[in-house]
Amino acid sequence: MPLTYTGQYYPSLPENHRFPIAKYALVREQLLYEGLVQPEQLLDPGLCPEEHIVRIHTYQYWEQAKALSLPPKAVRELGLPLVTETVLRAQNSVHCTLISSRHALQSGIGIHLGGGTHHAFAGRPEGFCLLNDLAVAAAWLQQQEAGMRVLILDLDVHQGNGTASIFREEPGVFTFSMHCKNNYPLRKEQSDRDVELPVGMADAAYLQLLEQQMLDVVQQFRPHIVLYQAGVDVLAGDRLGRLSLSKEGCRQRDRLVLRYCRDNRLPVVVTLGGGYHSSLSELIDAHCNTVRTAFQLYE
Ligand SMILES: [Zn+2]
């Protein structure tokens, strides 16, 4: 099972920056250390060809981003320094999700040790997201076969507002977002299905609701492939979350989604999504659980 990751580009962030950029390398290191993943399984596909990016993002936006000349307001909303490494990292990460989508079509599952940058809109960045990898991959998938129906299953604690906005008029892509109601983004977009959760919701109620909603959406939309945003900022103790899932509950969430996809022969692409736990080791362990669960089910 090949995994993709963005290995080359790391913008340096101020010491106490809210975005834990170190997590990606640490997740990778942990999986290698455990022997779950072998070095030769890890694939860095490099920068995404721009033709795929501008199918989703406006030409003007992408040109401005590359020239590091986005308006100051846009840079503030990005929340990351607009430097060359940030742009290249996004372009690399988008390619990872796209290549993992190809893996999913070939073998049933594709895993990107990163991605899920669901706050990026067609023409502006937001919330640590410059480019929307889920959207670019969905558009690429639709090109592979006429009539391809793509379900974006977004379980990050924050609404997938960029993705919802990008595909508002696109019947071939169904945007599903299950997120905390009283949380960022303040002004939400309309997904094809939004499931808003109360602050503090815990494992049992969450898992029951997810199962019900997921089955309903799959029966209604009948997707050919699922792009899964497996954000672990649903955990209790997450600095930007507000839900109260336990690590075990989060693992069961991943298991519910991935087992359903496996049992129904529904190709699935896993992206890590958000995670800002106050404990870095808990954060890494929760992200690793997503990958461990995938390996348990698919190997
Ligand atoms: Zn999030």
Boltz pocket constraint, residues with backbone or C-beta under 6 A from the ligand:
constraints:
  - pocket:
      binder: B
      contacts: [[A, 156], [A, 157], [A, 158], [A, 231], [A, 233], [A, 273], [A, 274], [A, 275]]
      max_distance: 6.0
